[in-house]
């Protein structure tokens, strides 16, 4: 049976896009690495970005109804790690 750290390490190796989600509510700003982003619709063009309900960013998005999603290239893994 795998220990928790081994599971996390293995799950992080599953290929997926790199995204940074920026949020702002009033003067408060935050950013985080988004790991679950998918297309929701072509018309209108919509995406789904899953955010942990217990995070401060979730509360900011609920309040402001605004977020920005940046798609990172493979060479920007270090930038994604900054927001992890």
RAFEN-V417779 format. One record per helix or strand. SS is the DSSP state (2 for helix, 1 for strand). FROM is the first residue (numbers start at 1). TO is the last residue. If there is no record, write none. Layout:
{{SS & FROM & TO} {SS & FROM & TO}}
This chain:
{{2 & 4 & 11} {1 & 18 & 25} {1 & 28 & 34} {1 & 37 & 41} {1 & 46 & 49} {2 & 56 & 64} {1 & 67 & 72} {2 & 74 & 82}}
